[in-house]
Amino acid sequence: LELLCGILIWIPKIRISASILNLLMMTAFIIAISYALILGKDLNCGCFGNDDRIGISKLLMDVALMLIIIYDLKVELMKEKEALKVQE
C-alpha cells in the first residue's frame, strides 16, 4: 500500500487522495510506534534492515514525514482552490 501511494502521488489527478491516504498511514504508524514505546517494547520494524529498532528516532522521523505530507497536501489544496477560481 505504501508503494502504491508513493506511485499515485505522482499522478496529478489523484495526488490529493494519495496524500490523504499517506497521511492516514503515517498517523497509524505514529500511533503504533508511540504505543510500543509507552509499553517499553523492543521491536524491530524491518524498515531498513534487520537491525532497525523502533525508538524515539523512528517516531521523530515519522513525525517529520507527516509534517511534509501535511505541507504538500496544503499546497495541493491551495492549487486546487486557485484552479477553481480561474474556471469561474
N, C-alpha and C positions, 0 to 999 in steps of 0.2 A: 504494500500500500504506500509505503514511503517513497519507493522508487517511482511508482505511478504518479504520485502527487508531484514529485520532482520533475517529471517529464511534462505533466499537464500545466505546470506553472509557466511554461514557455509558450503556451498556446493562448494568444490574446483573448479570444472569445470566452475562455473558461478560466482565465487567470485568477479572477476574484474568488470563484468557487474553490479552486485548488488551494488558494491561500487560506481560505476559511477552514478547509479540511486539514491543512498543515497546522493551523493554529489550534484546532481541536486535538490533534495528535500530540502536539507539543505540550498542551495543557495536561493531557493524560500522562505523558512521560514525567512531567514535573511533579504531579501528584504522586505517582508511583515511586519516584526517587525520594521524595520527601518522606513518604510513609516508611520506606525501607530505612532511611537514615534515622528517623524517630525511633523505630524499633531496634536500631543497632545492628541491622543485618549486614553481613559481609558478603555482598553479591558480586558476581561477575556478569556484566551485561553482554560481553562478547562483541561490542560495537566495533572496536578497532584492534582486536586480537584477544588471545586467551588471558592475558594479564590485565585486562581493562576493568578495574574495580569501580564500583559505584561509590561515589563520595561527594563531598561538597563541590569539588571542581566540576564534576559531571552536572550537578544541579545548576551551578553558575553558568556553565556552557549552554545548557538548555534554556535558561532564563534569557541569556544574551540572544540566542537564536529566536526565541519567542518575541523579543523586542524588535528584532529585524523584520520578522514576519508582520508584526503589527504596523510597523512603519511602512513597509511595502504595501500592505493592504490599504492603509490610509491614503497613500499616494495614488493607488489604482482607483479607489473610490472617488477621489478628487478629480482625476482624469475623466472618469465616467460622468460625473456631475457636470463638468465643463462641456463634454461632448453632447450631453442632453440640452444644455443651454444653447449651444450653437445650432442644434436642429430646430429649435423653436422659432 
